């Protein structure tokens, strides 16, 4: 039971961080499109913000798969 709580907490925290990265990516992409600011720094921010979003999606799908497999076992 404790593992479920920890995996749920990790998923929620990564989801919140991922949402922040999404907003950051939008802002940086808008600046790149409009030619504002230092492009090297902005592209680096996009590269860095990719990894928390990718980690969230991987953790979410792994947890969803485990949850659904346990749910199907319990319904039989």
ROSE-4610 file (N, C-alpha, C; in Angstrom, 1 decimal, always signed):
// ROSE-4610
residu = [X/X/X/X/X/X/X/X/X/X/X/X/X/X/X/X/X/X/X/X/X/X/X/X/X/X/X/X/X/X/X/X/X/X/X/X/X/X/X/X/X/X/X/X/X/X/X/X/X/X/X/X/X/X/X/X/X/X/X/X/X/X/X/X/X/X/X/X/X/X/X/X/X/X/X/X/X/X/X/X/X/X/X/X/X/X/X/X/X/X/X/X/X/X/X/X/X/X/X/X/X/X/X/X/X/X/X/X/X/X/X/X/X/X/X/X/X/X/X/X/X/X/X/X/X/X/X/X/X/X/X/X/X/X/X/X/X/X/X/X/X/X/X/X/X/X/X/X/X/X/X/X/X/X/X/X/X/X/X/X/X/X/X/X/X/X/X/X/X/X/X/X/X/X/X/X/X/X/X/X/X/X/X/X/X/X/X/X/X/X/X/X/X/X/X/X/X/X/X/X/X/X/X/X/X/X/X/X/X/X/X/X/X/X/X/X/X/X/X/X/X/X/X/X/X/X/X/X]
num = [1/1/1/2/2/2/3/3/3/4/4/4/5/5/5/6/6/6/7/7/7/8/8/8/9/9/9/10/10/10/11/11/11/12/12/12/13/13/13/14/14/14/15/15/15/16/16/16/17/17/17/18/18/18/19/19/19/20/20/20/21/21/21/22/22/22/23/23/23/24/24/24/25/25/25/26/26/26/27/27/27/28/28/28/29/29/29/30/30/30/31/31/31/32/32/32/33/33/33/34/34/34/35/35/35/36/36/36/37/37/37/38/38/38/39/39/39/40/40/40/41/41/41/42/42/42/43/43/43/44/44/44/45/45/45/46/46/46/47/47/47/48/48/48/49/49/49/50/50/50/51/51/51/52/52/52/53/53/53/54/54/54/55/55/55/56/56/56/57/57/57/58/58/58/59/59/59/60/60/60/61/61/61/62/62/62/63/63/63/64/64/64/65/65/65/66/66/66/67/67/67/68/68/68/69/69/69/70/70/70/71/71/71/72/72/72/73/73/73/74/74/74/75/75/75/76/76/76]
x = [+0.8/+0.0/+0.9/+2.0/+2.9/+3.5/+3.8/+4.3/+3.3/+2.0/+1.0/+1.0/+1.1/+1.0/+2.3/+3.4/+4.6/+4.6/+4.1/+4.1/+3.0/+1.9/+0.9/+1.5/+2.2/+2.8/+3.8/+4.7/+5.7/+5.0/+3.9/+3.2/+2.6/+2.0/+1.4/+2.5/+3.6/+4.6/+5.2/+5.5/+6.0/+5.0/+3.7/+2.7/+2.7/+2.8/+2.9/+4.1/+5.3/+6.5/+6.3/+5.7/+5.5/+4.6/+3.6/+2.7/+3.5/+4.4/+5.2/+6.2/+6.7/+7.6/+6.9/+5.6/+4.8/+4.6/+4.3/+4.1/+5.5/+6.6/+7.9/+8.2/+7.9/+8.2/+7.4/+6.1/+5.3/+5.9/+6.3/+6.9/+8.2/+9.1/+10.3/+10.1/+9.2/+8.9/+8.4/+7.6/+7.1/+8.2/+9.1/+10.3/+11.2/+11.4/+12.2/+11.5/+10.2/+9.5/+9.5/+9.4/+9.4/+10.8/+11.9/+13.2/+13.7/+13.1/+13.4/+14.4/+15.3/+16.2/+17.3/+18.1/+19.2/+18.7/+18.9/+18.3/+19.0/+20.3/+21.0/+20.5/+20.3/+19.7/+18.3/+17.5/+16.1/+16.1/+16.9/+16.9/+17.4/+18.3/+18.8/+17.6/+16.8/+15.7/+14.7/+14.5/+13.6/+14.1/+15.4/+16.0/+15.9/+16.1/+16.1/+14.6/+13.7/+12.3/+11.6/+12.3/+11.8/+11.8/+12.9/+13.1/+12.1/+11.7/+10.7/+9.3/+9.0/+7.8/+7.8/+9.0/+9.1/+9.0/+9.7/+9.6/+8.2/+7.4/+6.1/+5.2/+5.4/+4.6/+5.0/+6.2/+6.6/+6.1/+6.3/+5.8/+4.3/+3.6/+2.1/+1.7/+2.2/+1.8/+2.1/+3.3/+3.7/+2.7/+2.4/+1.4/+0.0/-0.4/-1.7/-1.8/-0.8/-0.8/-0.8/-0.1/-0.1/-1.5/-2.1/-3.4/-4.4/-4.4/-5.4/-5.3/-4.1/-3.9/-4.4/-4.1/-4.7/-6.2/-6.7/-8.2/-8.9/-8.3/-8.9/-8.8/-7.7/-7.6/-8.6/-8.9/-9.9/-11.3/-11.6/-13.0/-13.4/-12.4/-12.7/-13.2]
y = [-1.2/+0.0/+1.3/+1.2/+2.4/+2.7/+1.6/+1.8/+2.6/+2.3/+3.0/+4.4/+4.7/+6.1/+6.9/+6.3/+6.9/+7.1/+6.1/+6.3/+7.3/+7.4/+8.4/+9.8/+9.9/+11.2/+11.7/+10.7/+11.1/+11.5/+10.8/+11.2/+12.6/+12.9/+14.2/+15.3/+15.1/+16.1/+16.3/+15.2/+15.3/+16.0/+15.8/+16.4/+17.9/+18.4/+19.8/+20.4/+19.8/+20.3/+20.3/+19.3/+19.2/+20.3/+20.7/+21.8/+23.1/+23.3/+24.4/+24.5/+23.3/+23.3/+23.5/+23.1/+23.4/+24.9/+25.6/+27.1/+27.7/+27.3/+27.8/+27.6/+26.4/+26.1/+27.0/+27.3/+28.2/+29.6/+30.0/+31.4/+31.5/+30.5/+30.5/+30.4/+29.5/+29.3/+30.6/+31.3/+32.6/+33.6/+33.6/+34.5/+34.2/+32.9/+32.5/+32.9/+32.7/+33.0/+34.5/+35.3/+36.8/+37.4/+36.5/+37.0/+37.8/+37.6/+38.3/+37.5/+38.2/+37.5/+36.8/+36.0/+35.2/+33.9/+33.6/+32.3/+31.1/+31.2/+30.0/+29.6/+30.6/+30.3/+29.7/+30.3/+29.9/+28.4/+28.1/+26.7/+25.7/+26.2/+25.3/+25.1/+26.2/+26.0/+25.0/+25.0/+24.1/+22.6/+22.5/+21.2/+20.6/+21.5/+21.1/+20.8/+21.6/+21.4/+20.2/+19.6/+18.4/+17.2/+17.1/+15.9/+15.7/+16.8/+16.5/+16.1/+16.7/+16.3/+14.9/+14.5/+13.1/+12.1/+12.5/+11.6/+11.5/+12.6/+12.6/+11.6/+11.7/+10.8/+9.4/+9.1/+7.7/+7.2/+7.9/+7.5/+7.3/+8.3/+8.2/+7.0/+6.7/+5.5/+4.2/+4.1/+2.9/+2.7/+3.8/+3.7/+3.4/+4.0/+3.7/+2.2/+1.7/+0.3/-0.6/-0.3/-1.2/-1.1/+0.1/+0.3/-0.4/-0.3/-1.0/-2.5/-3.0/-4.5/-5.0/-4.2/-4.6/-4.5/-3.5/-3.3/-4.5/-4.9/-6.0/-7.3/-7.5/-8.7/-8.7/-7.5/-7.4/-7.6/-7.3/-7.4/-8.8/-9.7/-11.1/-11.9]
z = [+0.0/+0.0/+0.0/+0.7/+0.8/-0.6/-1.4/-2.7/-3.6/-3.5/-4.3/-3.9/-2.6/-2.2/-2.7/-2.6/-3.1/-4.6/-5.3/-6.8/-7.2/-6.4/-6.7/-6.4/-5.3/-4.9/-5.9/-6.4/-7.4/-8.7/-9.1/-10.3/-10.2/-9.0/-8.9/-8.9/-8.2/-8.1/-9.5/-10.3/-11.6/-12.5/-12.3/-13.1/-12.9/-11.6/-11.3/-12.0/-11.8/-12.5/-14.0/-14.5/-16.0/-16.5/-15.7/-16.1/-16.1/-15.1/-15.1/-16.3/-16.6/-17.8/-19.1/-19.1/-20.3/-20.5/-19.4/-19.4/-19.8/-19.2/-19.5/-21.0/-21.5/-22.9/-23.9/-23.5/-24.3/-24.3/-23.2/-23.1/-23.9/-23.7/-24.4/-25.9/-26.3/-27.7/-28.3/-27.6/-28.1/-28.2/-27.3/-27.4/-28.6/-28.8/-29.9/-31.2/-31.3/-32.5/-32.8/-31.8/-31.9/-31.9/-31.8/-31.8/-30.6/-29.5/-28.3/-27.4/-26.7/-25.8/-26.4/-25.6/-26.0/-26.5/-27.7/-28.3/-27.7/-27.5/-26.9/-25.6/-24.7/-23.4/-23.5/-24.4/-24.6/-25.1/-26.1/-26.6/-25.5/-24.7/-23.5/-22.5/-22.3/-21.4/-22.0/-23.3/-23.9/-23.7/-23.9/-23.8/-22.4/-21.4/-20.0/-19.6/-20.0/-19.6/-20.3/-21.3/-21.9/-21.0/-20.2/-19.4/-18.2/-17.5/-16.5/-17.1/-18.3/-19.0/-19.4/-20.0/-20.4/-19.3/-18.1/-16.9/-16.4/-16.4/-16.0/-16.8/-18.1/-19.0/-18.8/-18.7/-18.5/-17.2/-16.1/-14.8/-14.8/-15.4/-15.5/-16.2/-17.4/-18.1/-17.4/-16.8/-16.0/-14.8/-14.1/-13.0/-13.5/-14.6/-15.1/-15.6/-16.2/-16.6/-15.4/-14.3/-13.1/-12.5/-12.4/-11.8/-12.6/-13.9/-14.7/-14.6/-14.6/-14.5/-13.1/-12.1/-10.8/-10.7/-11.4/-11.4/-12.1/-13.2/-14.0/-13.2/-12.4/-11.6/-10.5/-10.0/-8.9/-9.3/-10.6/-11.1/-11.5/-11.6/-12.1/-10.9]
